[in-house]
Amino acid sequence: MKHILFTLKGCPADILDDEEKVTNALSEASRKCGSTLLGMTSHKFHPQGVTAVALLAESHISMHTWPEKGMAVCDVFTCGDHTTPQKGVESLYISMRATDMVSNEFTRPLE
């Protein structure tokens, strides 16, 4: 089981504050990493920001945005040999038009 925690930086505020763009980005990341998307939930905050979670058969992908700071805090957590979570991370970096990223990857034991 791979768990990648990362912060996307330098993202345009209009993307970070658009609930539909955020959920579409999570859906695309799910496809890119080879996981099975079971459902999506999201919330648009006022005056700004979005939180979204993609529920996967293999675990989840999440994002919380701060448009005023140009950043999003995310994670991609998958299990199964058929998934490649790093491709989901790369997809989110591109979709959110980030200019920088800080990332940590963990292998979660099943024991």
C-alpha distances in whole Angstrom, upper triangle without the diagonal:
4,7,10,13,16,20,22,26,29,28,32,32,33,30,28,31,30,28,29,27,24,23,24,22,19,20,20,17,15,18,17,13,14,13,15,17,18,20,21,23,25,27,30,31,35,36,33,29,27,24,21,18,17,16,13,13,9,9,12,13,16,19,22,25,28,31,33,31,30,26,23,20,17,13,11,7,6,4,7,9,11,10,10,10,12,15,14,15,18,19,20,21,24,24,25,27,26,28,25,22,20,17,14,10,8,6,5,7,8,11
4,7,10,13,17,19,22,25,25,28,29,30,27,25,28,28,26,27,25,22,22,22,20,17,18,18,15,14,16,15,12,13,13,15,17,19,20,20,22,23,26,28,30,33,34,31,27,25,22,20,17,16,16,14,14,10,10,11,12,14,17,20,23,25,28,30,28,26,23,20,17,14,10,8,6,6,6,9,10,12,9,9,7,9,12,12,12,15,16,17,18,21,21,22,24,22,24,22,18,17,13,11,7,6,5,6,9,11,14
4,7,10,14,16,19,23,22,26,26,28,25,23,25,26,24,25,23,20,20,21,18,15,17,18,14,14,17,16,12,15,14,16,17,18,19,19,20,21,23,25,26,30,31,27,24,21,19,17,15,14,14,13,15,11,10,10,10,11,14,16,19,22,25,27,25,23,20,17,14,11,7,6,4,7,9,12,13,15,12,11,8,9,13,11,11,14,16,15,16,19,20,20,22,20,22,19,16,14,10,8,6,5,6,7,11,13,16
4,6,10,12,16,19,19,22,23,25,22,20,23,23,22,23,21,18,18,19,16,14,17,17,13,13,16,15,12,15,15,17,18,20,20,19,20,20,22,24,25,28,29,25,22,20,17,16,15,15,16,15,17,14,12,11,10,11,12,15,17,19,22,24,22,20,16,14,11,8,5,5,6,9,12,15,16,16,13,11,7,8,11,10,8,11,13,12,13,16,17,17,19,17,18,16,12,10,7,6,4,6,9,10,14,16,19
4,7,10,13,17,17,20,21,23,20,18,21,22,21,22,20,17,18,19,16,14,17,18,14,15,18,17,15,18,17,20,19,21,21,19,19,19,20,22,22,25,26,23,19,18,15,15,14,15,16,16,19,16,14,12,10,10,10,12,14,16,19,21,18,17,14,11,8,6,4,7,8,12,15,18,19,20,16,14,11,11,13,12,9,12,14,12,13,16,17,16,18,15,17,14,10,8,6,5,6,8,11,12,16,19,21
4,7,10,13,14,17,18,20,18,15,18,20,19,21,19,15,17,18,15,14,17,17,14,16,19,17,16,19,19,21,20,23,22,20,20,19,20,21,21,24,24,21,17,16,15,15,15,16,18,18,21,19,16,14,11,10,10,11,12,14,16,18,15,14,10,8,6,5,6,9,11,15,18,21,21,22,18,15,12,11,13,11,8,11,13,10,10,14,15,13,15,12,13,10,7,5,4,6,9,11,15,16,20,22,25
4,6,10,10,14,15,17,15,13,16,18,18,20,17,14,17,18,15,14,18,18,15,18,20,19,18,22,21,23,22,24,23,20,20,18,19,19,19,22,21,18,15,15,14,15,15,17,20,21,24,22,19,16,13,11,9,10,10,11,13,15,12,10,7,6,4,6,9,11,15,18,21,24,25,25,21,19,15,14,15,13,10,12,13,10,9,13,14,11,13,10,11,8,6,5,7,9,12,15,18,20,23,26,28
4,7,7,11,12,15,12,10,14,16,16,18,15,13,16,16,13,13,17,16,14,17,19,18,18,21,21,24,22,24,23,20,20,18,19,19,19,21,21,17,14,14,14,15,16,17,20,21,25,23,21,18,14,12,10,10,9,10,11,13,11,8,5,5,6,8,11,13,16,19,23,25,26,25,21,19,16,14,15,13,10,10,12,8,7,10,11,8,9,6,8,6,5,7,9,12,15,18,21,22,26,28,31
4,6,9,11,14,12,11,14,16,18,19,16,15,18,19,15,17,20,19,17,21,23,21,21,25,25,27,26,28,26,23,23,21,21,20,19,21,20,17,14,15,16,17,19,21,24,25,28,27,24,21,18,16,13,12,10,10,10,11,8,6,5,7,9,11,14,17,20,23,27,29,30,29,25,22,19,17,18,16,13,13,14,11,9,12,12,9,9,5,6,5,6,8,11,15,18,21,24,26,30,32,35
4,7,9,12,11,10,14,16,18,19,16,15,19,19,16,18,21,20,19,22,24,22,23,27,27,29,27,30,28,25,25,22,22,20,20,21,20,16,15,16,18,19,21,23,26,27,31,29,27,24,20,18,15,14,12,11,10,11,8,5,6,9,12,14,17,20,23,26,30,32,32,31,28,25,22,20,20,18,15,15,15,13,10,12,12,9,8,5,5,6,9,12,15,18,21,24,28,29,33,35,38
4,6,9,7,7,10,12,14,16,12,12,15,16,13,15,18,17,17,20,22,20,21,25,25,27,25,27,25,22,22,19,19,17,18,19,18,14,13,13,15,16,19,20,24,25,29,27,26,22,18,16,13,13,10,9,8,10,9,5,6,8,11,13,16,18,22,25,28,31,31,30,26,24,21,19,19,17,14,14,14,11,9,10,9,6,5,4,7,9,10,13,16,19,21,25,28,29,33,35,38
4,6,6,7,9,10,14,15,12,12,16,16,14,17,19,19,18,22,23,22,24,27,27,28,26,28,26,23,22,19,19,16,17,17,16,13,12,13,16,17,20,22,25,27,31,30,28,24,21,18,15,14,11,10,7,9,9,6,8,10,14,16,19,21,25,27,31,33,34,32,29,26,24,22,21,19,17,17,16,13,12,12,11,7,7,8,10,12,14,17,19,23,25,28,31,32,36,38,41
4,5,5,6,9,12,14,12,12,15,16,15,17,20,20,20,23,25,24,25,28,28,29,26,28,25,22,21,17,16,14,14,14,12,9,9,11,14,16,19,21,25,27,31,30,28,24,21,18,14,13,9,8,4,7,8,6,8,10,14,16,20,22,25,28,32,34,35,34,30,28,25,24,24,21,19,19,18,15,14,15,13,10,10,11,13,15,16,18,21,24,26,29,32,33,37,38,41
4,6,5,6,10,11,9,11,14,14,14,16,19,19,19,22,24,24,25,28,28,28,25,27,24,21,20,17,16,13,14,14,13,10,10,11,15,16,19,21,25,27,30,30,28,25,21,19,15,14,11,11,7,10,12,9,11,12,16,18,21,23,26,29,32,35,36,34,30,29,26,25,24,21,20,20,18,15,15,15,12,10,11,12,15,17,19,21,23,26,28,31,34,35,38,40,43
4,5,5,8,9,6,7,11,11,10,13,15,15,16,19,20,20,22,24,24,25,22,24,21,18,18,15,15,12,14,15,14,11,10,10,13,13,16,18,21,23,27,27,25,21,18,16,13,12,9,10,8,11,12,9,10,10,14,15,18,19,23,25,29,31,32,30,27,25,22,22,20,18,17,16,14,12,12,12,9,7,8,10,13,15,16,19,21,24,25,28,31,31,35,36,39
4,6,8,10,8,7,11,12,11,12,15,16,16,18,20,20,21,24,23,24,21,23,20,17,16,13,12,10,11,13,12,9,7,7,10,11,14,16,20,22,26,25,23,19,16,13,10,9,6,7,5,9,10,7,8,7,11,12,16,18,21,24,27,30,31,30,26,24,21,21,20,17,16,16,15,11,12,13,10,7,10,10,13,15,15,17,19,22,23,26,29,29,33,34,37
4,6,9,8,8,11,13,13,14,17,18,18,20,22,23,24,27,26,26,23,24,21,17,15,12,11,8,9,10,9,6,5,6,10,12,15,17,21,23,27,27,25,21,18,15,12,10,7,8,6,9,11,10,10,10,13,15,18,20,23,26,30,32,34,32,29,27,24,24,23,20,19,20,18,15,16,16,13,11,13,14,17,18,19,21,22,25,26,29,31,32,35,36,39
4,6,5,6,9,10,11,13,14,15,17,19,20,21,23,25,24,24,21,22,19,15,14,11,10,8,10,12,12,9,8,7,10,11,15,16,20,22,26,26,24,20,17,15,12,12,10,11,9,13,15,13,13,12,15,16,19,20,23,25,29,31,33,31,27,26,24,24,23,19,19,20,17,14,16,16,12,11,13,15,18,20,20,22,23,26,27,29,32,32,36,36,39
4,6,5,6,9,10,11,12,14,15,17,19,20,21,23,22,21,18,18,15,12,10,7,7,6,9,12,13,10,8,6,8,8,11,13,16,19,23,23,21,18,15,13,11,11,10,12,12,15,17,15,15,13,15,15,17,18,21,23,27,29,31,29,26,25,22,23,22,18,18,20,17,14,16,17,13,12,15,17,20,21,21,23,23,25,26,28,30,30,33,34,37
4,5,5,6,8,10,10,12,14,15,17,18,20,21,20,20,16,17,14,11,11,9,10,10,13,15,16,14,12,10,11,10,12,13,16,18,22,23,21,18,15,14,13,13,13,15,14,18,19,17,17,15,17,16,18,19,22,23,26,28,30,28,25,24,22,23,21,18,18,19,16,14,16,16,12,12,15,17,21,22,22,24,24,27,27,29,31,31,34,34,38
4,6,5,6,9,10,10,12,14,15,16,18,20,19,19,17,18,16,13,13,11,12,12,14,17,17,14,12,10,12,11,13,13,17,19,22,23,21,18,15,14,12,13,12,14,13,17,17,15,14,13,15,15,17,17,21,22,26,27,29,26,23,22,20,20,18,15,16,16,13,11,13,12,8,8,11,14,17,19,19,22,22,24,25,27,29,30,33,34,37
4,5,5,6,9,10,11,12,14,15,17,19,18,18,15,17,14,11,11,9,10,10,13,16,16,13,10,8,8,7,10,10,14,16,20,20,18,15,11,10,8,9,9,12,12,16,16,14,12,10,12,11,13,14,17,19,23,25,27,25,21,20,18,18,17,13,13,15,12,9,12,12,9,8,12,13,17,18,17,19,19,21,22,24,26,26,30,31,34
4,5,5,6,9,10,11,13,14,16,17,15,15,12,13,11,7,8,7,10,11,14,17,18,15,13,9,9,6,8,8,11,13,17,18,16,13,10,10,9,11,12,15,15,19,19,17,16,13,14,13,14,14,16,18,21,23,25,23,20,20,17,18,17,13,14,16,13,11,14,14,11,11,15,16,20,21,20,21,21,23,23,24,26,26,29,29,33
4,5,5,6,9,10,11,12,14,16,15,15,12,14,12,10,11,11,14,14,17,20,21,18,15,13,13,10,11,10,13,14,18,19,18,15,12,12,12,14,14,17,17,21,21,18,17,15,16,14,16,15,18,19,22,23,25,22,19,19,17,18,15,12,14,14,11,10,13,12,9,10,14,16,19,21,20,22,22,24,23,25,27,27,30,31,34
4,5,5,6,9,10,10,12,14,14,15,12,15,14,11,13,12,15,15,18,21,21,18,15,12,12,10,11,10,14,14,18,18,17,13,10,10,10,12,12,16,16,19,19,16,14,12,14,12,13,12,16,17,20,22,23,21,17,16,14,14,12,9,10,11,8,6,9,9,6,7,11,12,16,17,16,18,18,20,20,22,24,25,28,29,32
4,5,5,6,9,10,11,12,11,12,10,12,11,9,11,11,14,15,18,21,22,19,15,12,11,8,8,6,10,11,14,14,13,10,7,7,8,11,13,16,17,21,20,18,15,12,13,10,10,10,12,14,17,19,20,18,15,14,12,13,12,8,10,11,9,7,11,12,9,10,14,15,18,18,17,18,17,19,18,20,21,22,25,25,29
4,5,5,6,9,10,11,10,10,7,10,9,8,11,12,15,17,20,23,25,21,18,15,14,10,10,7,10,10,13,14,13,11,9,11,12,15,16,20,20,24,24,21,19,16,16,14,13,12,14,14,17,18,20,17,14,15,13,15,13,9,12,13,10,10,13,13,11,13,16,17,21,21,20,22,20,22,21,22,23,23,26,26,30
4,5,5,6,9,10,10,11,10,13,13,12,15,15,18,19,22,25,26,23,20,17,16,13,13,10,13,12,15,15,15,13,11,13,13,16,17,21,21,24,24,21,19,16,17,14,14,12,15,15,18,19,19,17,14,13,12,13,10,8,10,11,7,8,11,11,9,11,14,16,19,20,19,21,19,21,20,22,23,24,27,27,31
4,5,5,6,9,9,11,10,13,13,12,15,15,19,20,22,26,26,23,20,17,15,13,12,9,12,11,14,13,13,11,8,10,11,15,16,20,20,24,23,20,17,15,15,12,11,9,12,12,15,16,17,15,11,10,9,10,7,4,7,8,5,6,10,10,9,11,14,14,18,18,16,18,16,17,16,18,19,20,23,24,28
4,6,5,6,5,7,6,10,11,11,14,15,19,21,23,27,28,25,21,18,16,13,11,8,9,8,10,10,10,9,7,11,13,16,18,22,23,26,25,23,20,17,17,13,12,9,10,10,13,14,15,12,9,10,8,11,9,6,10,11,9,10,13,14,12,15,17,18,21,21,19,20,18,19,17,18,19,19,22,22,26
4,6,5,6,7,8,12,13,13,17,18,22,23,26,29,31,27,24,21,19,16,14,11,12,10,12,12,13,12,11,14,16,20,21,25,25,29,28,25,23,20,20,16,15,12,14,12,14,15,15,12,10,10,10,12,9,8,11,12,9,11,15,14,13,16,18,19,22,23,21,22,20,21,20,21,21,22,24,24,28
4,5,8,10,11,15,16,16,19,20,23,25,27,30,31,28,24,22,20,17,16,13,15,13,15,13,15,14,12,15,16,20,21,24,25,28,27,24,22,19,19,16,15,12,13,12,15,15,14,11,9,8,8,9,6,6,9,9,7,10,12,12,12,15,16,17,20,20,18,20,18,19,18,19,20,21,24,24,28
4,6,9,11,14,16,16,19,20,24,25,28,31,32,29,25,22,20,17,15,13,13,11,12,11,12,11,10,14,16,20,21,25,26,29,27,25,22,19,18,15,13,9,10,9,11,11,11,9,5,5,5,7,5,5,8,9,9,11,13,14,14,16,18,19,21,20,18,19,17,17,15,16,16,17,20,21,24
4,7,9,13,15,16,20,21,25,27,30,33,34,31,28,24,22,19,17,13,13,10,11,10,12,12,12,16,18,22,24,28,29,32,31,28,25,22,21,18,16,12,12,10,11,10,10,7,5,6,8,11,9,8,12,13,12,14,17,17,17,19,22,22,25,24,22,23,20,20,18,19,18,19,21,21,24
4,6,9,12,13,17,19,23,25,28,31,33,29,26,23,20,17,14,10,10,7,7,6,9,9,10,14,17,20,23,26,28,31,30,28,25,21,20,17,14,11,10,8,9,9,10,8,6,8,9,12,11,9,13,15,13,14,18,18,18,20,22,23,26,25,22,23,20,20,18,18,17,17,19,19,23
4,6,9,12,15,18,22,24,27,31,33,30,26,23,20,16,14,10,9,5,5,7,9,10,11,15,18,21,24,27,29,32,31,29,26,23,22,18,16,13,12,10,11,11,13,10,9,12,12,15,14,12,16,18,16,17,20,21,19,21,24,25,28,28,25,26,23,23,21,21,20,20,21,20,24
4,6,8,12,14,18,21,24,27,29,26,23,19,17,13,11,7,6,5,7,9,9,9,10,12,15,19,21,25,26,29,29,27,24,21,20,17,15,13,13,11,13,14,16,14,12,14,13,16,15,12,15,17,15,15,19,20,18,19,23,24,27,27,24,25,23,23,21,22,21,21,23,22,26
4,7,11,14,18,21,24,27,29,27,24,20,17,14,11,8,5,5,6,9,10,9,11,14,17,19,22,26,27,31,31,29,26,23,22,18,17,15,14,13,15,16,18,16,15,17,16,20,19,16,19,21,19,18,22,23,21,22,26,26,30,30,27,28,25,25,24,23,23,22,24,22,26
4,7,10,14,17,20,24,26,23,21,17,14,11,8,6,5,7,9,12,11,10,11,12,15,17,20,23,24,28,28,26,24,21,20,17,16,15,15,15,17,19,21,19,17,19,18,21,20,16,19,21,18,18,21,22,19,20,24,25,29,29,26,27,25,25,24,24,24,23,25,24,28
4,7,10,13,17,20,22,20,17,13,11,7,6,5,6,9,12,14,12,10,10,10,12,14,16,20,21,24,25,23,21,17,17,15,15,14,15,16,18,20,23,21,19,20,18,20,19,16,17,20,17,16,19,20,17,18,21,22,26,26,24,25,23,24,23,24,25,24,26,25,29
4,7,11,13,17,19,17,14,11,8,6,5,7,8,12,15,16,14,11,11,10,11,12,14,18,19,22,23,22,20,17,16,15,15,15,16,18,21,23,26,24,22,22,20,22,21,18,19,21,19,17,20,21,18,18,22,23,26,26,24,25,24,25,24,25,26,25,27,27,30
4,7,10,13,16,13,11,7,6,4,6,9,11,15,18,19,16,13,12,10,9,10,11,14,16,19,20,19,17,14,14,14,15,16,18,20,23,25,28,26,23,24,21,23,22,18,19,21,19,16,19,20,17,16,20,21,24,24,23,23,23,24,24,25,27,26,29,29,32
4,6,10,12,11,9,6,5,6,9,12,15,18,21,22,20,16,15,12,11,10,11,13,14,17,18,18,17,14,15,15,17,19,20,23,26,29,31,30,27,27,24,25,25,21,21,23,21,18,21,22,19,17,21,21,25,25,24,24,24,26,26,27,29,28,31,31,34
4,7,9,7,6,5,7,9,12,15,18,21,25,25,23,19,17,14,12,10,10,11,12,14,16,16,15,14,15,16,19,21,23,25,29,31,34,32,29,29,26,26,26,22,22,24,22,18,20,21,18,16,20,20,23,24,23,24,25,27,28,29,31,31,34,34,37
4,6,5,5,6,8,11,15,18,20,24,27,28,25,21,19,16,13,10,10,10,11,12,15,15,15,14,15,17,20,22,24,27,31,34,36,35,31,31,27,28,28,24,24,26,24,20,22,23,20,18,21,21,24,24,23,24,25,27,29,30,32,32,35,36,38
3,5,7,9,12,15,18,21,24,27,31,32,28,25,23,19,17,13,12,11,11,12,15,16,17,16,18,20,23,26,28,31,34,37,40,38,35,34,31,31,31,28,27,28,27,23,24,25,23,20,22,23,25,26,26,27,28,30,32,33,36,35,39,39,42
4,7,10,13,16,20,23,26,29,33,33,30,27,24,21,17,14,12,11,10,10,14,15,16,16,18,21,24,27,29,32,36,39,41,40,36,35,32,32,32,28,27,28,27,23,24,25,22,20,22,22,24,25,25,26,28,30,32,34,37,36,40,41,43
4,7,10,14,17,20,23,26,30,30,27,24,21,17,14,11,9,7,7,8,11,12,12,12,15,17,20,23,26,29,33,36,37,36,33,31,28,28,28,25,23,25,23,20,20,21,19,16,18,18,21,21,21,23,24,27,29,31,33,33,37,38,40
4,7,10,14,17,20,23,27,27,24,20,17,14,10,7,5,5,6,8,10,10,10,9,11,13,17,19,22,25,29,32,34,33,29,28,24,25,25,21,20,21,20,16,17,19,16,13,16,16,19,19,19,20,21,23,25,27,30,30,33,34,37
4,7,10,13,16,19,23,23,20,17,14,11,8,6,5,8,9,12,13,12,11,9,11,12,15,17,19,22,26,29,31,29,26,25,22,22,22,19,18,20,18,15,16,18,15,13,16,16,19,20,19,20,20,22,24,25,28,27,31,32,34
4,7,10,13,16,20,20,17,13,11,8,6,4,6,10,12,14,15,14,12,9,10,10,12,14,16,19,23,26,28,27,24,23,20,21,21,17,17,19,18,14,16,18,16,14,17,17,20,20,18,19,19,20,21,23,25,24,27,28,31
4,7,10,13,17,17,14,10,8,6,5,7,9,13,14,17,18,17,14,11,11,10,11,12,14,17,20,23,25,24,21,20,17,19,19,15,15,18,16,13,16,17,14,14,17,17,21,21,19,20,19,20,21,22,23,23,26,26,29
4,6,9,13,13,10,7,6,4,7,9,12,16,18,21,21,19,17,13,12,10,10,10,11,13,17,19,22,21,18,18,15,17,17,13,14,17,15,13,16,18,16,15,19,19,23,22,20,20,18,19,19,19,21,20,23,23,26
4,6,10,11,9,6,5,6,9,12,15,18,20,24,23,21,19,15,14,11,10,9,10,11,14,17,19,18,15,16,13,16,15,12,13,16,14,13,16,18,15,16,20,20,23,23,21,21,19,20,19,19,20,19,22,22,25
4,7,8,6,5,7,9,12,15,18,22,24,27,26,25,22,18,17,14,12,11,10,10,13,15,18,17,14,16,14,17,17,14,16,19,17,16,19,21,19,20,23,23,27,26,23,23,21,21,20,19,19,18,20,20,23
4,5,5,5,8,11,14,17,20,24,26,29,28,27,24,20,18,15,13,10,9,8,10,12,14,13,11,13,12,15,15,12,15,18,16,16,19,21,19,20,24,24,27,26,23,24,21,21,18,18,18,17,19,18,21
4,6,8,11,14,18,21,24,28,30,33,32,30,27,24,22,18,15,13,11,9,9,10,13,12,11,14,13,17,17,15,18,20,19,19,22,24,22,24,27,27,30,29,26,26,23,23,20,19,18,17,18,16,20
4,7,10,13,17,20,23,27,29,32,31,29,26,22,20,16,13,10,8,5,5,7,10,10,8,11,10,14,15,13,15,18,17,18,21,22,22,23,26,26,29,27,24,24,20,19,17,16,14,13,15,13,17
4,7,10,14,17,20,24,26,29,28,27,23,20,17,14,11,8,6,5,7,10,13,13,11,13,11,14,15,13,15,18,17,17,20,22,21,22,25,24,27,26,22,22,19,18,15,14,14,12,14,13,17
4,7,10,14,17,20,23,26,25,23,20,16,14,11,8,6,5,7,10,13,15,15,12,13,10,13,14,11,12,16,15,14,17,19,18,18,21,21,24,23,20,19,17,16,15,15,15,14,17,16,20
4,7,11,14,17,19,22,21,20,16,13,11,7,6,4,6,8,12,15,17,16,13,13,9,12,12,9,9,13,12,10,13,15,14,14,18,17,20,19,16,17,14,15,14,15,16,15,19,19,22
4,7,10,14,16,19,18,17,14,10,8,5,5,7,9,12,15,18,21,20,16,16,12,14,15,11,11,14,13,10,13,16,14,13,17,16,19,18,16,16,14,15,15,16,18,17,21,21,24
4,6,10,12,15,14,13,10,6,6,4,7,9,12,15,19,22,24,23,19,18,14,15,16,12,11,14,13,9,12,14,12,11,14,13,17,16,14,14,14,15,16,18,20,20,24,25,28
4,7,10,12,12,11,9,6,5,6,10,13,15,18,22,25,27,26,23,22,18,18,19,16,14,17,16,12,14,16,14,12,15,14,17,16,14,15,15,17,18,20,22,22,26,27,30
4,6,9,9,8,6,4,6,9,12,15,18,21,25,28,30,29,25,23,20,20,20,17,15,17,16,12,13,15,13,10,13,12,15,15,14,15,16,18,20,22,25,25,29,30,33
4,5,5,6,5,6,8,12,15,18,21,25,28,31,33,32,28,27,23,23,23,20,18,19,19,15,15,17,16,12,14,13,15,15,14,15,17,20,22,24,28,28,32,33,36
4,5,5,6,8,11,14,18,20,24,27,31,33,35,34,30,28,25,24,24,21,19,20,19,15,15,16,15,11,13,12,14,15,15,17,19,22,25,27,30,31,35,36,39
4,6,8,10,13,17,20,23,27,30,33,36,38,37,33,31,28,27,27,24,22,23,22,19,18,19,18,14,15,14,15,16,17,18,21,24,27,29,32,33,37,39,41
4,5,9,11,15,18,22,25,28,32,35,36,35,31,29,26,24,25,23,20,21,21,17,16,18,17,13,14,12,13,13,14,15,18,21,24,26,30,31,34,36,39
4,7,11,13,17,20,23,26,30,33,34,33,29,26,23,22,22,20,17,17,17,14,13,14,14,10,10,9,10,11,12,14,16,20,22,25,29,30,34,36,38
4,7,10,13,16,20,23,27,29,30,30,26,24,20,19,19,17,14,15,16,12,11,13,13,9,10,8,10,9,9,11,13,16,19,22,25,26,30,32,34
4,6,10,13,16,19,23,26,27,27,23,21,17,17,17,15,12,14,14,10,10,13,12,9,11,9,12,11,10,11,12,15,17,19,22,23,27,29,31
4,7,11,14,17,21,24,25,25,21,19,16,15,17,14,11,14,14,11,11,15,14,11,14,12,14,12,10,10,10,12,14,16,19,20,23,25,28
4,7,10,13,17,20,22,21,18,16,12,12,14,11,9,12,12,9,10,14,13,11,14,12,15,13,11,10,9,11,12,14,17,17,21,22,25
4,6,10,13,17,18,18,15,13,10,10,12,10,8,12,12,10,12,15,15,14,17,15,18,16,12,12,9,10,10,11,13,14,17,19,22
4,7,10,13,15,15,11,10,6,8,10,7,7,11,11,10,12,15,15,15,18,16,19,17,14,14,11,11,9,11,12,12,16,17,20
4,7,10,13,13,10,10,7,10,12,10,10,14,14,14,16,19,18,19,21,20,23,21,17,16,13,12,10,9,10,9,13,13,17
4,7,9,10,7,8,6,10,11,10,12,15,15,15,18,20,20,21,23,22,25,23,20,19,16,14,12,11,10,10,12,12,16
4,7,8,7,9,9,12,14,13,15,18,18,19,21,23,23,24,27,26,28,26,23,22,19,17,13,12,10,9,10,10,14
4,5,6,9,10,14,14,14,17,19,19,20,23,24,25,26,28,28,30,28,25,25,21,19,16,15,12,12,12,11,15
4,6,8,10,13,14,15,17,18,19,21,23,24,25,27,29,28,30,28,25,25,21,20,16,15,13,13,14,14,17
4,7,10,12,12,13,16,17,17,19,21,22,23,25,27,27,29,28,25,25,22,21,18,17,15,16,17,17,20
4,6,9,9,9,12,14,14,16,18,19,19,21,23,23,25,24,21,22,18,18,15,15,13,14,16,16,20
4,6,6,7,9,11,11,13,15,16,17,19,21,20,22,21,18,19,15,15,12,13,13,15,17,18,21
4,5,5,7,9,10,11,13,15,15,17,19,18,20,18,15,15,12,12,10,11,11,13,16,17,21
4,5,5,6,9,10,11,13,14,15,17,16,17,15,13,13,10,11,9,12,13,15,18,20,23
4,5,5,6,9,10,11,12,14,15,15,17,16,14,16,13,14,13,15,16,18,21,22,26
4,5,5,6,9,10,10,12,14,14,17,16,14,15,13,14,13,15,16,18,21,22,25
4,5,5,6,9,10,11,12,11,14,12,10,11,9,11,11,14,15,17,21,22,26
4,5,5,6,9,10,11,10,12,11,10,12,11,13,13,16,18,20,24,26,29
4,5,5,6,9,10,11,13,14,12,15,14,16,16,19,20,22,25,27,30
4,5,5,6,8,8,12,12,11,13,12,15,15,18,20,22,25,27,30
4,6,6,6,5,8,8,8,11,11,14,15,19,21,23,27,29,32
4,6,5,7,9,11,11,14,15,18,19,22,24,26,30,31,35
4,5,8,11,13,13,16,17,20,20,23,25,27,30,31,35
4,5,9,11,11,14,15,19,20,23,25,27,30,32,35
4,7,9,11,14,16,20,21,25,27,29,33,34,38
4,6,7,11,13,17,19,22,25,27,31,33,36
4,7,11,13,17,20,23,26,28,32,35,37
4,7,10,14,16,20,23,26,29,32,34
4,6,10,13,16,20,22,26,28,31
4,7,11,14,17,20,23,26,28
4,7,10,14,16,20,22,25
4,7,10,13,16,19,21
4,7,10,13,16,18
4,6,9,13,15
4,6,10,12
4,7,9
4,5
4
